[in-house]
Amino acid sequence: MIPQRIVLASAAGLVSALLLGACGSSNDNASGTSPGSAAPVVTAASDPATSAPAAGGNSGSGNMAATAMVRAKAMKGMSSVVTDDKGMTLYRYGRDRPAPSKWTCAGSCTQTWMPVIVDDSVQTSGVKKSLLGTVHRNGMKQLTLAGWPLYRYVGDTKAGLMNGQGKDNEWYAITPSGGNSVMTG
């Protein structure tokens, strides 16, 4: 029984690595406001404390990240960025739209870029609460900052990492005002 679990866990890890490489730049163009858009489904993430509860629908469509707090954090060599309650960097996607808030990362895109899902109220530290909002995402609420839907990058495996910064020239850590984070002198 245990050898089967090890083999299954190893196979799952290998498949995940291959999918990450294959979908790093792929993006489904489903719209956050389109009733026919692909429904991202919550699956087990590596950190159960940051995963949203499972949702029904199209299985295998992606991951979600949940948070109850956002905070501004100074990063070495970068402008100040926004992190979640676990200290994980939050990102915005250049193909999304802030006014009105509209997400476009769906399907396989959410395997790499996990939408940040919230229940109701979100605590803030260094981020103006008035800039926070939500956009509906198939029955859930995706957190927005200055209208931009927020995501976590699967390649950030611990707090303080910014491995998603500048990916595909479309993914950037978000600043407390909603802008793209940039390198500092």
N, C-alpha and C positions, 0 to 999 in steps of 0.2 A: 504494500500500500504506500509506504513512504517513498520507495524508488519511483513509483508512478507520479507522485506529487512533484518530486524533484525534476523529472523529465518534463512534466507539464509546465512547471514554473520556468524552466530553462527555455522551453519552446515559446512560451508567452513572452519572455524577455527578448528573444531573438526576433519574433514577429514585431514587437513594439519598436525595436531598434530599426528594423527594415522600414516600417511604416513612417517613423520619424524622418528617415532619410528620403523616402519617396514623397512625403507630403509636405516637406519643409517649405516649398514655394507654391504648392497647389492651393487653390482657393475656390470653393464653390461660390457662385454668385447669387445665392439665395438672399432675399431681402428680409430685413426684420419687420417690414410692414406688409409683406406679401402673405396672404393666407395659405398659399401653396408651397411655402418655403420648407426646406428640409428641417425636421425637428431634431435638434441635438438631444441626445439622451445621456443622462448621467450614468456613468459606469464607475466601478471602484477605482479610486485613485490611490497613489502610493501613500498619501497621508489622509486617513479617514476623517480626521478632525477638520480638514478643509474641504471636504467633498460635500456637495449638496445631496439630499436624499434622492434615491432612484426615481426616475419618472418613466411612465409608460410611453410607448410609441415605437418609432423606428429604432430597433436595437443597433448598437455599434456605431452610432452617429457622432459620439464625442464624449468629452468630459466637461464637468463644470467645477468651478471653484467657488466656495462660499466664504463670505467674510461679514463681520459685524463692525469693522472699524477700518478707516483709512487714515494714514498719517504721512506727513511730509518728512523726508529723510534726506540729509546731505550725503551724497555719495562722492567718494574720492575721484577727482578728475571729471566729474559730471555736475551739471546743474542739479538742484534739488529735485527729487523724484517722489512719487507717491507709492507707498507700500500698503499691503493689507495687514490684518491683525497678526499674521505670522511673520511679518517682515519681508514678505515676498514682493518683488517689484511688479507693478501693474503697468500695462501697456495700452496704447491706442493704435488703431489700424487705419492707415491712410485711405482705404477704400470705404470705410464707414463714413457716416455723415452725422454732424452734430446738431443741425437745425433743419428739420426736426431730427431727433435722435433716430438713427437707423443702423442696424448691424448688418454686415454682409458676410462675415465669417461663419460658415455653416458646414455641416457634413464633415468631411475629412479634415477641414481646416481646424475644427474644434478638438481634433486629436492632439494638435500641437499648441494651439492657442485656446486655453480654457476660459470661457466666458465667466465673469465674476457675478455670481448670483447672490441676491440679498433677500431677506424676509421682509422686514419693515424698516425700522430705524437703523441708521448707521452712525456710529460715533466717529468724531474727527479729531485730529491733532495736527495743526498747521495747515489744514485744508479748510477753506470756507464752506460751511455746510450748505450755503445757498447755491453753490456750484454743483452739488450732488443731485442726482435724479435717477430715474430708472427708465428702461425701455422694455416693453413686453417681449418675451422670448418664449413662445410656445407654452404659455401658462405660468411662466416664471418671470421674475424681475431681474434684468441685467442692470448692474450699477453703471451709471454714467457720471462723468466729470466734465463740466462745461459742455454737456451734450454728447461727448464722445463715449461710446460703450467701452467698458474696461475688460481686459483679459489678463491672464497669467500665462507665462511661457513654460511649457513642460521641461525645457532645458535648464531652467533655474531650479536646481535641486535643493538649495538651501537659501536661507535669508541672506540678503545683501548681494546676490548675484544679479547680473544684468546681461545674460547671454543672448537675450532676444533683441537687444538694442541694435537698431539699423537693419534687421533682417529684411531681405528683399527690398530694401529702401522704402519700406511701407510700415514697418513695426517699430515703434519708439516708446521708451519709457515715458510716462506722462508726468508733467510737472504739476505742482499744486494749482496752477491757474488753467490747466488743460492743454498746454502746449507740448511740443516735442522736446524731450530732454536733449541737451547738446553737451559736447565735450567742453571743458573749461581749461583755461591756460595753465 
